[in-house]
Amino acid sequence: MDTARNMIFDQVRTAGRGQVFTPKDFLDAGSRYATDQALSRLAHTGELQRLGRGLYYYPRINTKLGIPVAPDVDKIAQAIGRRTGSRMVPSGAVAANLFGLSTQVPAKFSYLTDGRSRRLQVGNLEIQIKHVTPKELPPGSQTSAMVFQALRHLGREAVDANVIAKFRAALSVNQKRELLQDARYTTGWIANVVQQIVTRVAKKTESKHG
């Protein structure tokens, strides 16, 4: 048991505070029974927080107050996706909030999935997971799907220079390149917005090969 516990906590510390885990994240730590027991012990000693069935949080700490910070809702959702082997994409309102495009925190966090529908209560957070067919999920990488959902939620008329700037600041160079590739599968106006978001990246790439 101690071996499994030590292996798991080493992986947890390497991943860093603020991460959410499931037993499936520790397949190399031993049997499922040993993993479950080790996670339960880590939760009992307070090194991890148990958020719900099969969900564990390595809490970030507010240094001023010395208390744990609530987990990030998207990390919870993605952990559920790993546990169930399903894709999880935030709905438009949630995606806009995650990108800082909306100051209003949703009362209920909604996610689209190709797995089964469910509701999950984590503290004061309620996560609603809605099953949709795979073709209804936004295409491409996880980040691209979030961008497309956020843009659909905002609508064409609401996309201005400030929105473009926020996307540029939030996305890495590689994420912008993926976004440009994935935009081939979305609607015309969103593809045009994507081109504006990645313009600087595209120019830099061209100059390297020019």
N, C-alpha and C positions, 0 to 999 in steps of 0.2 A: 504493500500500500504506500509506504513512504517513497519507494522508487517512483511510482506513478505520480504521487503528489509533487515530488521534486521536479520531475520532467515537465509536468503541466505548468507549475508555477514559473519555471525557467522560460517556457514559451510565452506565458502571459506577460512576464516582465519585459521580454524582448519585444513583444508587440506594443507595449506601452500602455499607460493609463488612458482610460476613456474607451477602451475596446470592449466589445460584447462577444461572448464565446458560447459555443454549444459543445456537447461531448464529441460531436463529429470532427471538431477542430483538433482533437487530440488522439487520432487513431493509432499513432505510434507509441502511445503511453502505456499500452497494455490492453487487457480485455475491457469490454464495455462495463462490466461490473466494477473493475478496479478504477476505471475512469470516473464513473458515477460516484463511487465512494470518496475518491480523492477530491472531486469538486465539492461534494457535500462537506467534507472536512475544511476545505479552504473557505467555504461560505460560513461555516460554524465559527471559525476563528476570526472572521471579519476581513480576511485578505481579499475575498471576492464577495460580491453581493449577488444573491439569487433574485433575479427579476421575475421569474416565472418558470414553468416547467421546461427544463433543459436550456435555460438562458442564464448566463452568469456575466457579471459586469466587474471589470477591474477599475474601480472608481477613480476619477480625477478628484483632486482635493482643492477646495478653495483655500489658498494659503493664508488669506487674511482671517477667515472665520474658522479654519481648521475642520471644515465639514465636507462630506462628499458632494460633488456636483452631479446633478441629474444626468443620466445617459442621453446621448444623442439618439433621437428617434430613428434616424436613417440607419445607424449602426445596429439598432435592435431589429429593424425590418430586414436588413441584409443577413443578419445572423439567422433569422427565421427562414429566410430563403435557403441558406446553406443547410440548415437542419432538415428542411423538407425537400431539398433538391429542386426548388422552383425559382423562377425569376421574379424579382420584386422591383417594381418601378413606381416611384412616387407619383401621385396624381398631380394635376397641374398646380393646384393651390399649394400643395406641400413642396413641390419642386421650386416654385417661385419664392417661397419662404426660405428654402435651403440656400438659394442663390442670393438672398438678401434683397430680392426685388419686391418683397412685400413685408411691411412691418407688422402686419396682423398675424398673430400666431393662431393657426387653425385649432378650433376646439377639438376636432377629431382629425387624426392623421390618416389619410386614405392612401392605400397602395393597390396597384394592379398586379395580378399574378396569373401565371398559367397553372398554378396549384389550386388548392381548394380555398373557398371563402372562409373567413373566420374573423373573430374580434378578439383583441388582446388588451387587457388593462394592465398597465405598468405604472404603479403609483397614481399620479394624476393624469397620465397619458392614456388615451384610448386610441388604439391602432385598428383601423378597419381594413381588412384585406379582401379585395373583390376579385373573384375569378373572372377572367376574360379569355377568349380564344387567343392562341399565340399570334395570329395575324392582327389582333387589336392592340398588341403591345407595341410601343414605339420601337423602331428598328435600331440596329447598331449597338454600340457599347453602352454600358450603364450610364455613363456621363452624358453621352449624346441623347439617350432616351430622356434623361432629366431635362436637358436643354429644350428638346422638342415639346415636352409636356408643359414646361414653364411658358414657352412662347405661345402655345395654343391657349393657355389660361389667360395670358395678358391680352392677346388679340393683336392684330396687325397695327391698329391705330395707336396702341399704347407703346409701341417699340420706338424709342427715341435714342438720341446719342448717349444719354445717361444709362439706359438699359444695355446698350452695346458695350459701354465702358465697363459695366459691372460684370458682364460675361467674360470680357477679355481679362479682367483682373482675376476672376475666379478659376479660369481654366489654364492648365499648363500647355506648353507648346505641343506636346504629344497629344493631349486631349483635343486641341484645336485641329490638329491634322486628322485625327479620327473623326471629329465632328464634320469636317469637310467631306470626307469619304462617305459618311453615313447620310449626309444631306441628300444624296442621290435618291433616297427612298422616301423622302417626305414631300410635302406640298411646296408649290413654287414660291410662295411668299416667305415661308420659313427658310427655304434654301437661299433666298436672297439675303435674309438677315444673317444667316451663317456666313455667307461670303464677306459681309461687313465685319463680323466678329473676327474672322481669321485673316483678313486682308494683310495685316502686317507680317503674319507668319508666312503667308504665301509669297510675299515679296522677298523676305529674307531667304526662303528656299530657292527662289529663282535666281537671286544674286549669287548664291553659292555655286550654282550650276552654270551661271552665265559666263 
